[in-house]
């Protein structure tokens, strides 16, 4: 399935940077450069950060409301804009604002999604006309999850997460529980007890129910809040952790059923209800 950028004269005023969930996550090996070989499935949620862009005549990149605790040199939104400028020798700039809805360190891909949306939006607003495959390859320089958000289609992923194949999934309603902790992806992938020798499985095996998240046991051991979230939500549906955590999700047959469970959540957790989507909200604009 191929997506194309929306027409320039229909640019949205607000660009969405959606959450993702990993429906399973296996590590099948590790490369000499330290990157992990993965197998996973990404699906989008209709729950997003919201970004807006004002184009500048100079090449300055201004993030008007940077995230607390994030250094400018580590800000993926700013890094994405500068990367696109350098790649195209673009002399335009942008003033960027964000309404941050996705938790940091939650495994929902918020930073990667923000970077991907910035590449997609500025590619259009600066009228650079880069095709999405090239844009996704550029996004890989910012992080392994960035290409999936640029591609915009639910996908089976291998390699370090950049080898993507579209997959058609049930668009269930999910309850997402947010423990009030931030999990470091680097710390989890550096853990000596992390399982790195999973036998590769096929898409057919996954669709038949095979697969789990090998990071989950490591996170649960070090973050009791995540362990408690999985235990509580698991009373009502199959509860799983997304990515390297900390967020936990479970599917429900209806939005009303999910909402009923959300209303009963313990006070130490935040949470929301979202629908799984096979097409990113970024491209549904």
Secondary structure, 3 states (H helix, E strand, C coil): CCCCCCCHHHCCCCEEEEEEEEEEEEEEEECCCCCEEEEEEEEEEEEEEEEEEEEECCCCEEECCCCCCCCHHHCHHHHHHHHHHHHHCCCCEEEEEEECCCCCCCCCCHHHHHHHHHHHHHHHHCCCCCCHHHHHHHHCCCCCCHHHHHHCECEEEECCCCEEEECCCCCCEEEEEEECCCCCHHHHHHCCCCCCCCCCCCHHHHHCCCCCECCHHHHHHHCHHHHHHHHHHCCCCCEEECCCCCCEEEEECCHHHHHHHHCCCCCCEEEEEEEEECECHHHCC
